[in-house]
Amino acid sequence: MTEELRDRLQRALGGAYTLEQELGGGGMSRVFVARENALGREVVVKILPTDVAGVSVERFKREIMTAARLQHPHIVPLLNAGEVDGVPYFTMPFVKGEGLRQRLRSHGALETSEAVRLMRDVASALAYAHKEGVVHRDIKPDNVLLSGGSATVTDFGVAKALRDAAAAPSGDGALTQMGIALGTPMYMAPEQAAADPGVDHRADLYSFGVMAYEMLAGQPPFIAPTAENLAYQHLSVAPRSVTELRPSVPSSVAEAVRRALAKSPADRFSTVAQFAEALSRGESAPAAPPVTPAPAAAPL
């Protein structure tokens, strides 16, 4: 995509917004900062990949407005939605700070106390959304913003809106292939990887568990060169304990993450709030003592 897309987007926005700069780290989407001229505030405009051209934009807008009703201190609200030549875009407030993805890249694993504190913020956002009947479906560090010492979650409802907008005669095969409608492969719950139509809020809990593992261990539980291999690992491979990679993490925190990563939704916590409670209890527990190997027997 070239500068032509920016020009087309500006025309679609009309006089309500003035595009100022493009942000990096938007994945397959293009992300711009714009000024809302009426109120003089900065907003983010995210335009989805051109691959999704042809989805029902009206259906996408209806679904995105369902998520836009969410009002919570740890949720970045959606403001509006539109289209550029059949490609959806949406707007949300600009949050000054850094993304969790950037923090992990620059600092590696977080201190346990900081990780648990930020996870409590994310859990609070997810618990509220789930009570309102909204499942995120794409929890990952790229969708968590850090500002003022707290975490906020962005892109609520986007994955579902895109999936439902593609549930037209053309089907959603292209979206599934790109990992947009069903989630991001590295953070995808087993039931999402298996294309289970009964995916519910416990898929968010699994993805949150993957992200929690990465925050504590400095790397996700599964790493693979292809989406297919990642899906296989999510479905069939047990992750190493967090404490194997970082012994300073309390064993009860590691156990809470392990349960969140259970292959079967029934074996996970019932709610994100339960996961958050287990993390908080475990944070004050001592780390597991290092295992000292037994001395070798003296030869006879």
Rosetta blueprint (number, residue, H / E / L):
1 M L
2 T L
3 E H
4 E H
5 L H
6 R H
7 D H
8 R H
9 L H
10 Q H
11 R H
12 A H
13 L H
14 G L
15 G L
16 A L
17 Y E
18 T E
19 L E
20 E E
21 Q E
22 E E
23 L E
24 G L
25 G L
26 G L
27 G L
28 M L
29 S L
30 R E
31 V E
32 F E
33 V E
34 A E
35 R E
36 E E
37 N L
38 A L
39 L L
40 G L
41 R E
42 E E
43 V E
44 V E
45 V E
46 K E
47 I E
48 L L
49 P L
50 T H
51 D H
52 V H
53 A L
54 G L
55 V L
56 S L
57 V H
58 E H
59 R H
60 F H
61 K H
62 R H
63 E H
64 I H
65 M H
66 T H
67 A H
68 A H
69 R L
70 L L
71 Q L
72 H L
73 P L
74 H L
75 I E
76 V L
77 P L
78 L L
79 L L
80 N E
81 A E
82 G E
83 E E
84 V E
85 D L
86 G L
87 V E
88 P E
89 Y E
90 F E
91 T E
92 M E
93 P E
94 F L
95 V L
96 K L
97 G L
98 E E
99 G E
100 L H
101 R H
102 Q H
103 R H
104 L H
105 R H
106 S H
107 H H
108 G L
109 A L
110 L L
111 E L
112 T H
113 S H
114 E H
115 A H
116 V H
117 R H
118 L H
119 M H
120 R H
121 D H
122 V H
123 A H
124 S H
125 A H
126 L H
127 A H
128 Y H
129 A H
130 H H
131 K H
132 E L
133 G L
134 V L
135 V L
136 H L
137 R L
138 D L
139 I L
140 K L
141 P H
142 D H
143 N H
144 V E
145 L E
146 L E
147 S E
148 G L
149 G L
150 S E
151 A E
152 T E
153 V E
154 T L
155 D L
156 F L
157 G L
158 V H
159 A H
160 K H
161 A H
162 L H
163 R H
164 D H
165 A H
166 A H
167 A L
168 A L
169 P L
170 S L
171 G L
172 D L
173 G H
174 A H
175 L H
176 T H
177 Q H
178 M H
179 G L
180 I L
181 A L
182 L L
183 G L
184 T L
185 P H
186 M H
187 Y H
188 M L
189 A L
190 P H
191 E H
192 Q H
193 A H
194 A L
195 A L
196 D L
197 P L
198 G L
199 V L
200 D L
201 H H
202 R H
203 A H
204 D H
205 L H
206 Y H
207 S H
208 F H
209 G H
210 V H
211 M H
212 A H
213 Y H
214 E H
215 M H
216 L H
217 A H
218 G L
219 Q L
220 P L
221 P L
222 F L
223 I L
224 A L
225 P L
226 T L
227 A H
228 E H
229 N H
230 L H
231 A H
232 Y H
233 Q H
234 H H
235 L H
236 S H
237 V L
238 A L
239 P L
240 R L
241 S L
242 V H
243 T H
244 E H
245 L H
246 R L
247 P L
248 S L
249 V L
250 P E
251 S H
252 S H
253 V H
254 A H
255 E H
256 A H
257 V H
258 R H
259 R H
260 A H
261 L L
262 A L
263 K L
264 S L
265 P H
266 A H
267 D H
268 R L
269 F L
270 S L
271 T L
272 V H
273 A H
274 Q H
275 F H
276 A H
277 E H
278 A H
279 L H
280 S H
281 R H
282 G H
283 E H
284 S L
285 A L
286 P L
287 A E
288 A L
289 P L
290 P L
291 V L
292 T L
293 P L
294 A L
295 P L
296 A L
297 A L
298 A L
299 P L
300 L L
